[in-house]
């Protein structure tokens, strides 16, 4: 919303519908940065240069003008790396939102950096329902239909669809759907949930939504692991960790991954290293802060993974 608002104000024909391919040529960035800097960015002269040159100059300008140092190659723009672009745009927004003429400022979601739980919930929902568009998880969850569809997908006999309001018309119908979410969750994972309540889900209580759905994701993940068998034996967490350690050591034998709660897992480096062991061509180490990452860099690692 923010970047398209500024592009419109700048009289630009560019519009951004995603954070990957729509930003690859750098032209939307140039129009944005020239507008919010009062037409004094000096970037317009690079419009006819190569995409690589434009990307390099954009990153240099943002660092010099706003002190934003992405600490990675400028090629995240030309390669269309959406998560890095989101972090970059969020940093520009924080440095200069340029919204003085608005009575109500646009609420930009700084998703990868500020809200790991929200990102995890959204990614989980999108992975379960790839054909659905999910932008505001709180609004989506408060309606109830999509979370119920996911729970029905996890276990087909847990939802009574006659009780589900497909298009809830008011708060009370949202509460009814939230009750069905709790019921289906209870049946899916054989949980007690006596302290779970429908009202905070329906009312979009962010902390409650995070806590409840992170619990759902954890139980869903555990249920998948419980059903995996190797040589007719169920897979345990200990065996998964042993496999992960073995593969991580192939890439970085000095990385400490003593347990699932070790620092290397928390800062994203262990997961990135594991991915590199399985499919090395998808990891660009220029985008990873492996040594003593700050809290923000940890979130960037996790986002990249």
C-alpha positions in Angstrom: 0.0 0.0 0.0 2.7 2.5 1.0 4.9 2.1 -2.1 2.0 2.2 -4.5 0.6 5.3 -2.7 3.9 7.1 -3.2 4.3 5.9 -6.8 0.8 7.4 -7.5 1.7 10.7 -5.8 4.9 10.7 -7.9 2.9 10.4 -11.1 4.7 7.1 -11.9 3.1 4.5 -14.1 4.8 1.8 -12.1 2.8 -0.3 -9.6 4.0 -3.0 -7.3 1.9 -6.1 -6.8 4.6 -8.3 -5.3 8.1 -7.9 -3.8 9.9 -9.9 -6.3 9.6 -9.5 -10.1 7.9 -6.1 -9.9 11.0 -4.6 -8.3 13.7 -6.5 -10.3 14.3 -3.7 -12.9 14.7 -1.1 -10.1 12.5 1.5 -11.8 9.8 1.4 -9.1 12.6 2.0 -6.5 13.9 5.0 -8.5 10.5 6.6 -8.8 9.8 6.0 -5.1 13.1 7.3 -3.8 13.1 10.3 -6.1 9.7 11.2 -4.9 10.3 10.9 -1.2 13.6 12.8 -1.4 11.9 15.8 -3.1 13.1 15.0 -6.6 16.7 15.2 -5.4 17.8 11.6 -5.3 19.9 11.8 -8.5 18.7 8.3 -9.4 16.8 9.3 -12.5 20.0 9.5 -14.6 20.4 5.8 -14.2 17.0 4.9 -15.8 18.7 3.9 -19.0 21.5 2.0 -17.4 21.6 -1.8 -16.8 19.4 -3.3 -14.1 22.6 -4.2 -12.2 23.8 -0.6 -12.2 20.4 0.7 -11.2 20.2 -1.8 -8.2 23.7 -0.8 -7.1 23.0 2.9 -7.2 19.7 2.4 -5.4 21.3 0.6 -2.5 24.2 3.1 -2.3 21.7 6.0 -2.3 19.6 4.5 0.5 22.7 3.8 2.6 24.0 7.4 2.1 20.6 9.2 2.5 18.9 7.1 5.2 21.7 5.1 6.8 20.1 1.8 5.7 22.8 -0.8 5.3 21.4 -4.1 4.0 24.8 -5.8 4.4 24.1 -7.9 1.4 24.8 -7.7 -2.4 22.6 -5.3 -4.3 21.7 -8.3 -6.5 18.7 -9.0 -4.1 16.9 -6.5 -6.3 17.8 -7.9 -9.7 17.2 -11.5 -8.4 13.8 -10.6 -7.1 14.3 -11.8 -3.5 11.0 -10.8 -2.0 11.9 -11.2 1.7 15.0 -9.0 1.4 13.1 -6.5 -0.6 10.5 -6.3 2.1 13.2 -5.7 4.7 14.7 -3.0 2.5 11.4 -1.3 1.9 10.5 -1.5 5.5 13.8 0.2 6.5 13.2 3.0 3.9 9.6 3.5 5.3 10.9 3.7 8.9 13.6 6.2 7.8 11.2 8.4 5.7 7.6 7.4 5.5 6.8 10.8 3.7 3.2 10.8 4.8 2.9 14.3 6.2 -0.2 14.9 4.0 -2.1 12.0 5.4 -4.3 12.4 8.5 -3.9 8.7 9.2 -0.6 7.0 8.4 -0.5 3.8 6.5 0.2 0.8 8.8 3.0 -0.9 7.0 3.6 -4.5 8.2 7.3 -5.1 8.9 6.6 -8.8 8.7 10.0 -10.6 8.5 11.7 -8.4 11.1 9.1 -7.5 13.7 6.8 -10.4 13.8 8.2 -13.9 13.4 5.1 -15.6 14.8 2.8 -13.7 12.3 5.1 -14.7 9.4 5.1 -18.4 10.5 1.3 -18.5 10.8 0.8 -16.8 7.4 3.3 -19.1 5.7 1.7 -22.2 7.3 -1.8 -21.1 6.2 -0.5 -20.3 2.6 1.2 -23.7 2.5 -2.0 -25.5 3.4 -4.2 -23.4 1.1 -1.9 -22.3 -1.8 -4.8 -21.1 -3.9 -6.1 -18.7 -1.3 -5.0 -15.1 -0.9 -4.1 -14.4 2.7 -2.9 -10.8 3.5 -4.3 -10.0 6.9 -4.1 -13.1 9.1 -6.1 -11.6 11.9 -9.0 -10.7 9.7 -8.8 -14.1 7.9 -8.7 -16.0 11.1 -11.5 -14.0 12.7 -13.8 -15.0 9.8 -13.0 -18.6 10.6 -13.6 -20.2 7.2 -10.0 -20.7 6.1 -8.6 -22.0 9.4 -11.5 -24.4 9.5 -10.7 -25.5 5.9 -7.1 -26.1 7.0 -8.2 -28.2 10.0 -10.5 -30.2 7.8 -7.6 -30.8 5.4 -5.4 -32.0 8.4 -8.1 -34.4 9.5 -11.2 -34.8 7.4 -13.7 -35.9 10.1 -13.3 -33.1 12.6 -15.4 -30.3 11.1 -19.2 -30.1 11.2 -19.7 -27.9 8.1 -23.4 -27.4 8.9 -22.3 -25.3 11.9 -19.8 -23.2 9.9 -20.9 -19.7 8.7 -19.3 -19.5 5.2 -19.7 -15.7 5.2 -20.1 -14.5 8.8 -22.3 -11.4 8.8 -21.5 -10.1 12.3 -19.5 -10.6 15.5 -21.7 -13.3 16.8 -21.3 -15.5 13.7 -17.5 -14.9 13.9 -17.6 -16.2 17.5 -19.5 -19.3 16.3 -16.9 -20.0 13.7 -14.1 -19.5 16.3 -15.8 -22.0 18.5 -15.7 -24.4 15.5 -12.0 -23.7 15.1 -11.4 -24.7 18.8 -13.6 -27.8 18.5 -11.8 -29.0 15.3 -8.4 -28.3 16.8 -9.4 -30.4 19.9 -10.5 -33.3 17.7 -7.5 -33.1 15.3 -4.8 -33.4 17.9 -6.7 -34.9 20.8 -6.2 -31.8 23.0 -8.0 -30.6 26.1 -8.2 -26.9 25.3 -10.4 -26.1 28.3 -8.7 -22.7 28.6 -9.2 -21.8 24.9 -11.9 -19.2 24.1 -13.5 -18.1 20.9 -14.0 -14.4 21.7 -10.4 -13.3 21.4 -10.0 -15.1 18.1 -13.1 -13.4 16.7 -12.0 -10.0 18.1 -8.5 -10.4 16.5 -6.6 -10.3 19.7 -3.1 -10.6 18.2 -1.3 -12.2 21.2 -4.1 -14.8 21.6 -4.2 -15.5 17.9 -0.4 -16.0 17.9 -0.4 -18.3 20.9 -3.3 -20.4 19.7 -2.1 -20.9 16.2 1.6 -21.4 17.0 0.3 -24.2 19.2 -1.8 -25.6 16.3 1.3 -25.4 14.0 3.4 -27.2 16.5 0.9 -30.0 17.0 0.4 -30.3 13.2 4.2 -30.6 12.8 4.4 -33.3 15.5 1.5 -35.2 14.0 3.3 -35.3 10.6 6.5 -36.6 12.3 4.5 -39.2 14.3 3.2 -40.7 11.1 6.5 -40.9 9.3 8.1 -44.4 9.4 11.6 -45.5 8.3 12.1 -49.3 8.2 8.6 -49.7 9.8 9.8 -47.6 12.8 8.2 -44.3 13.7 10.5 -41.3 13.3 11.4 -39.6 16.6 12.7 -36.0 17.3 16.0 -37.5 18.3 16.4 -39.2 15.0 15.5 -36.1 13.1 18.0 -34.1 15.0 20.7 -36.7 14.4 20.0 -36.6 10.6 20.1 -32.8 10.7 23.4 -32.7 12.5 25.0 -35.2 10.1 24.0 -33.1 7.1 25.0 -29.8 8.7 28.5 -31.1 9.5 28.9 -31.8 5.8 28.7 -28.1 5.1 30.2 -26.6 8.3 31.8 -29.1 10.7 32.4 -26.3 13.2 28.8 -25.2 13.6 27.4 -26.2 17.0 24.0 -27.8 16.8 24.0 -29.8 20.1 20.2 -29.6 20.5 17.0 -28.3 18.9 17.2 -25.2 21.1 20.8 -24.3 20.4 21.7 -20.8 19.3 22.4 -21.9 15.7 18.8 -23.0 15.3 17.5 -19.8 16.9 19.4 -17.5 14.7 18.5 -19.4 11.5 22.1 -20.4 10.6 21.6 -24.1 11.3 18.5 -24.3 9.1 20.2 -22.4 6.3 23.1 -24.7 6.5 20.8 -27.8 6.5 19.1 -26.4 3.4 22.5 -25.9 1.8 23.4 -29.5 2.5 20.3 -30.8 0.9 20.0 -28.3 -2.0 23.2 -26.1 -2.1 22.2 -24.2 -5.3 19.3 -22.4 -3.5 21.5 -20.7 -0.8 23.4 -17.5 -1.5 25.7 -17.0 1.6 25.9 -13.3 0.8 22.5 -12.9 2.3 23.4 -14.8 5.6 24.9 -13.3 8.7 26.6 -16.3 10.3 29.0 -14.7 12.8 27.4 -13.1 15.9 24.3 -11.8 14.2 22.3 -9.0 15.8 18.6 -9.6 16.7 17.6 -8.0 13.4 20.1 -10.1 11.5 18.8 -13.2 13.2 15.3 -12.4 11.9 16.7 -11.7 8.5 18.4 -15.1 8.5 15.2 -16.8 9.6 13.3 -14.9 6.9 15.8 -16.0 4.2 15.6 -19.6 5.3 
